[in-house]
Amino acid sequence: MAQTRAMTSRHKSMPGKGVGRGTDKSTRLDSGNRPGKGADQASGRGAGKNRGKQHNAPIGSGDPVRLQKALAEAGLGSRREIEGWISAGRVRVNGQLAKLGDRVSPADRVRVDGKDIKRRSPRRGRPIVLAYHKPEGEVVTRRDPEARPTIFQRLPGIRDGRWISVGRLDMNTAGLLLVTNHGELANRLMHPSRRIEREYAVRIHGQVTDAALQQLVNGIQLEDGLARFEEIVESGGSSSNQWFHVLLCEGRNREVRRLWEAAGCEVSRLKRVRFGNIILGARPLPGQWRELDDEEIDGLMALAGLSLPEPARRPSRRRLPDNTRRRKRGRGVA
């Protein structure tokens, strides 16, 4: 999937030197905390605590589909997460322990953690997607054995399904994290075949040589395969703490940090400022979220290769109250 190699910019007058494969010129950027407009992909054009409760979500209709796909489309989790449930023996179909590859139809009885999945006709409305500004120190998990704060403690309650994070950010990484109630959308946005752009602001402690920058865009062999940045743009800072914006089209575990470390550089701060067509911006503030509008969701659906709901059949609903002006924490969602 072809995508434009351009990145967010706030201060047009600030000089910036970019490094990228096959690019002669890069956009100019600042130190990365408040990005502004994105480019083609940034426009999207052309391109609760529910554990132990009954899940009131559809698990598919018509022809049989793979179990993990049906549960993901019902908003119960991402396909990868549900595959883990199946492998762990948490899912049964018609009383039998489910296994990867099983298919289900509306006539099948599905239980998760001993609770029946209530089936009904699939939703035709839009997915709900939140842009959450993750602060450092929070983890992207529902149940943390070390009792650390989790992002789900900050999110609003949801009646239908549950929140699914679109990928993860490690505890020491801040910035934009998308969450949705639509499992198939989450799965497609995370899948490496979609090559959706992720942009990060990175502060490096110490000097960074031109040779190291070229190595990072040419590619470095990591323990899980070859990795590289699509583009790197210098974004200011001092000689001892330099800021860069980097662009990736995949989301492997701690990939940004591991790439810099492999090039002999020390990451002192890391923040994601854009995912596809969604830009973090000045709001929401750290620890807050906002609900994406229809245009932003249209862009995400296009990037994921999903068809949009038919306008005539789109049910009306009240939007979630935006918490960007509230200081109180929202209810947790399991």
C-alpha positions in Angstrom: 0.0 0.0 0.0 1.7 3.1 -1.2 2.0 6.0 1.2 3.5 9.5 1.2 6.7 10.0 3.2 5.6 13.3 4.8 5.4 14.1 8.5 3.6 16.5 10.8 4.8 20.0 11.1 3.9 22.9 13.5 6.4 25.6 13.0 6.8 26.1 9.3 9.8 28.4 9.8 11.9 26.0 11.7 14.7 24.4 9.7 15.0 20.6 9.6 17.2 18.2 7.9 15.7 14.9 6.9 17.1 11.5 6.0 15.1 8.9 4.1 15.2 6.2 1.4 14.6 7.6 -2.0 13.7 11.1 -0.8 15.4 14.3 -1.8 13.6 16.6 0.7 11.8 16.3 4.1 9.2 18.4 5.8 10.3 20.6 8.6 9.5 19.8 12.2 9.8 21.0 15.8 10.8 19.1 18.9 7.8 16.9 18.7 5.3 17.7 21.5 2.6 19.5 19.6 2.4 18.4 15.9 0.1 20.1 13.5 -1.1 19.0 10.1 -0.2 15.7 8.5 0.1 14.8 4.8 -1.8 12.3 2.5 -2.1 9.5 5.1 -2.8 12.0 7.8 -5.9 13.1 5.9 -7.0 9.5 5.3 -7.9 10.3 1.7 -7.1 8.0 -1.1 -6.0 5.5 0.8 -15.6 -1.0 32.0 -15.3 -3.9 33.9 -16.9 -6.7 31.9 -15.1 -9.7 33.1 -17.5 -12.3 34.3 -20.5 -10.6 32.7 -22.5 -11.7 29.7 -21.2 -10.1 26.5 -24.1 -8.5 24.6 -22.4 -8.6 21.2 -23.0 -10.4 17.9 -20.6 -13.2 16.9 -21.3 -13.3 13.2 -24.1 -14.1 10.8 -24.6 -16.1 7.6 -21.9 -18.5 6.6 -19.5 -19.9 9.3 -16.5 -17.8 10.0 -13.3 -18.4 12.1 -14.0 -18.2 15.8 -11.4 -15.5 16.5 -12.7 -13.4 13.6 -16.3 -13.6 14.9 -15.4 -12.7 18.4 -13.2 -9.8 17.3 -16.0 -8.4 15.0 -18.2 -8.6 18.1 -15.9 -6.2 19.9 -14.6 -8.7 22.5 -11.0 -8.2 21.7 -8.4 -8.2 18.9 -7.9 -11.4 16.9 -4.5 -11.9 18.5 -5.9 -11.5 22.0 -8.7 -13.9 21.3 -6.3 -16.4 19.8 -4.6 -16.3 23.1 -7.9 -17.0 24.9 -8.5 -20.0 22.6 -5.0 -21.4 23.2 -5.5 -21.0 27.0 -8.7 -22.9 27.0 -11.0 -20.0 27.9 -13.4 -20.5 24.9 -15.9 -23.4 24.3 -18.1 -24.0 21.3 -21.2 -26.2 21.8 -19.7 -27.4 25.1 -16.4 -28.5 23.4 -13.0 -26.8 24.1 -12.4 -24.5 21.1 -9.2 -24.7 19.1 -7.6 -22.4 16.6 -9.2 -22.8 13.2 -12.7 -23.5 14.5 -15.6 -21.9 12.6 -18.9 -20.8 14.1 -22.3 -19.8 12.8 -25.2 -18.1 14.6 -26.6 -21.6 15.6 -23.5 -22.4 17.6 -23.3 -21.8 21.4 -20.1 -20.0 22.4 -18.9 -19.5 25.9 -16.0 -17.3 27.1 -14.7 -17.9 30.7 -17.9 -20.0 31.3 -20.2 -17.2 30.2 -22.5 -17.4 27.2 -22.0 -15.0 24.4 -25.4 -13.5 23.6 -25.9 -13.3 19.9 -27.9 -10.8 17.9 -27.7 -9.2 14.5 -24.4 -7.4 13.8 -24.2 -3.6 14.3 -24.4 -1.5 11.2 -23.4 1.7 12.9 -20.0 3.2 12.9 -17.3 1.9 15.3 -16.5 4.1 18.3 -12.8 5.1 18.3 -11.1 7.1 21.0 -7.8 9.0 20.8 -6.1 8.6 24.2 -3.0 10.6 25.2 -1.0 8.0 27.2 1.3 9.4 29.8 4.6 7.7 30.8 4.1 5.3 33.6 0.9 3.7 32.4 0.7 0.2 30.9 -1.6 -1.1 28.1 -3.2 -4.0 29.8 -6.4 -4.7 31.7 -5.0 -6.6 34.6 -1.4 -5.8 35.7 0.2 -8.2 38.2 2.3 -5.4 39.6 -0.8 -3.2 40.1 0.6 -0.4 37.9 -1.9 2.1 36.5 -3.4 1.0 33.2 -4.9 3.0 30.4 -8.3 1.3 30.8 -8.7 2.9 34.2 -8.9 6.3 32.4 -11.4 5.3 29.7 -15.2 5.8 29.8 -17.6 2.8 30.3 -18.9 1.1 27.2 -22.2 -0.8 27.1 -21.6 -2.9 24.0 -18.4 -5.0 23.8 -15.3 -3.6 25.4 -12.4 -1.3 24.5 -9.6 -2.8 22.3 -6.3 -1.0 22.0 -4.8 -0.6 18.5 -1.4 -1.9 19.4 0.6 -0.9 22.5 3.0 1.6 23.9 5.4 0.5 26.5 5.3 2.0 30.0 8.0 4.6 29.3 6.5 5.7 26.0 3.9 8.5 25.9 1.6 9.7 23.2 -1.2 8.8 20.9 -3.0 5.4 21.4 -6.2 4.5 19.6 -8.9 2.4 21.3 -12.0 1.1 19.7 -15.0 -1.2 20.2 -14.5 -2.7 16.7 -12.3 -5.8 16.7 -11.9 -6.1 13.0 -10.9 -2.5 12.6 -8.4 -2.9 15.4 -6.9 -6.0 13.8 -6.6 -4.5 10.4 -5.0 -1.3 11.7 -2.4 -3.4 13.6 -1.7 -5.8 10.7 1.8 -5.2 9.1 0.4 -5.8 5.6 -1.6 -2.5 5.8 1.7 -0.5 6.3 0.0 2.3 8.2 2.3 5.1 9.2 3.3 5.6 12.8 5.2 8.8 13.6 7.2 9.3 16.8 9.1 12.2 18.4 12.4 10.9 19.8 14.9 12.6 22.1 18.4 11.2 21.8 21.0 11.8 24.5 24.4 12.5 23.0 25.7 13.0 19.5 24.1 11.2 16.5 26.4 10.8 13.5 25.2 11.0 9.9 26.4 7.4 9.4 24.1 6.3 12.2 21.1 8.1 10.7 21.9 6.5 7.3 22.1 3.1 8.9 18.7 3.5 10.5 17.0 4.2 7.2 18.9 1.6 5.3 18.0 -1.1 7.8 19.4 -2.9 10.8 19.1 -6.6 11.6 17.2 -7.0 14.9 16.5 -10.3 16.7 13.1 -10.5 15.0 14.3 -9.5 11.5 15.3 -6.5 9.5 13.9 -3.1 10.5 14.3 0.5 9.5 12.8 3.9 9.6 11.0 5.1 6.5 12.2 8.6 7.3 14.1 10.6 10.0 13.9 14.3 10.4 16.1 16.4 12.7 13.8 18.5 14.9 16.0 20.7 17.1 17.3 20.5 20.6 20.8 20.9 22.0 24.1 19.1 21.2 23.5 16.7 24.2 19.8 16.2 23.6 18.7 16.1 20.0 15.1 15.7 18.9 14.1 13.7 15.8 10.8 12.7 14.2 10.9 9.1 12.8 8.4 7.2 10.6 7.6 3.5 10.8 5.0 1.5 8.8 4.8 -1.4 11.3 4.4 -1.8 15.1 6.8 -4.5 16.4 7.5 -4.6 20.2 9.7 -1.6 21.3 10.9 -1.3 17.7 11.7 2.4 17.8 13.9 2.0 20.9 15.6 -1.1 19.7 16.5 0.5 16.3 18.2 3.5 18.0 19.9 1.2 20.5 21.2 -1.0 17.7 22.7 2.1 16.1 24.5 3.0 19.4 22.2 5.7 20.5 20.4 6.3 23.8 16.7 7.2 23.7 15.9 9.6 26.6 12.3 10.3 25.6 9.8 8.8 23.2 6.3 9.9 22.2 4.0 8.8 19.4 2.5 11.9 17.7 0.5 10.3 14.8 -1.1 7.0 13.8 -2.3 7.0 10.1 -4.6 10.0 9.7 -4.9 10.7 13.4 -2.6 13.4 14.9 -2.2 13.8 18.6 -2.3 17.6 18.6 -2.5 19.9 21.7 -5.6 18.0 23.0 -6.3 15.7 24.6 -3.8 16.3 27.4 -1.9 13.4 29.0 -4.3 11.0 30.7 -7.3 12.3 28.7 -9.1 11.1 25.6 -11.4 12.4 22.9 -13.8 10.6 20.6 -12.9 10.7 16.9 -15.4 12.4 14.6 -16.9 10.8 11.5 -14.3 12.2 9.1 -11.5 10.8 11.1 -13.2 7.4 11.4 -13.8 7.4 7.6 -10.0 7.9 7.2 -9.2 5.0 9.5 -11.7 2.7 7.8 -10.2 3.5 4.4 -6.6 2.8 5.7 -7.9 -0.5 7.1 -9.6 -1.4 3.8 -13.0 -1.7 5.4 -16.2 -0.5 3.8 -18.2 2.3 5.5 -21.7 1.7 6.9 -24.5 2.7 4.6 -25.6 6.2 5.6 -29.3 5.3 5.3 -28.8 2.5 7.8 -26.5 4.3 10.2 -28.2 4.4 13.6 -28.2 7.7 15.5 -26.4 7.7 18.8 -25.2 10.2 21.4 -21.5 10.8 21.3 -19.5 10.0 24.4 -18.8 13.1 26.5 -15.4 14.5 25.7 -13.1 14.3 28.8 -10.5 16.7 27.5 -11.8 19.4 29.9 -12.4 17.2 32.8 -9.9 16.5 35.6 -11.6 13.5 37.2 -10.6 10.1 36.0 -13.2 8.1 34.1 -14.5 4.6 35.0 -12.3 1.6 34.3 -13.2 -0.9 31.7 -12.1 -4.5 31.9 
